[in-house]
Amino acid sequence: MDFSTNHNNNKFSKLLFASLITLLSHLKKKYKIDKRNILGHSDIAPYRKIDPGGKFPWKKLYNLDLSYNPKKVSLIALQKIRIWFKKNKIYANEQKILIMLNVIGYDISKAINNKYFYGILLNSYKNHFFQRAKLKNSNLKLINFIELHFYNLLLTKV
């Protein structure tokens, strides 16, 4: 199944993006919004919304400290997550991903027993946090990246 978004809402002019930067900067400062809470519609409602889409320049927002990008952590730290899953007899990658995306903040309700919605959910995540999804072995890299994001979130909540 192809869950990519081939819609016409994925072009962002320099003027539009500059306006967004100005607006985000103002709102973040005025309302003391944490950059982890700067999200796209598809992050909030992945089954209903497709915007901003896979071509949205999240990296530019990360570089301006206007949005969140998970930091790299040691392999030992990620191994702790993998051990926890094994101890709790959670072996399937799909189950692991759903648990981690749920903790990250995604609505997994429709994706639990439905491959189509699972694909939409993964696509929403990829479009925001993992735009390099065309890489070789991208499924394994995606799982590793979600683990990284999950671990970063756990560290900031503790």
Secondary structure, 3 states (H helix, E strand, C coil): CCCCCCCCCCCCCHHHHHHHHHHHHHHHHHHCCCHHHCCCHHHHCCCCCCCCCCCCCHHHHHHCCCCCCCCCCCHHHHHHHHHHHHHCCCCCHHHHHHHHHHHHCCCCCCCCCCHHHHHHHHHHHHHHHCCCCCCCCHHHHHHHHHHHHHHHHHHHHC
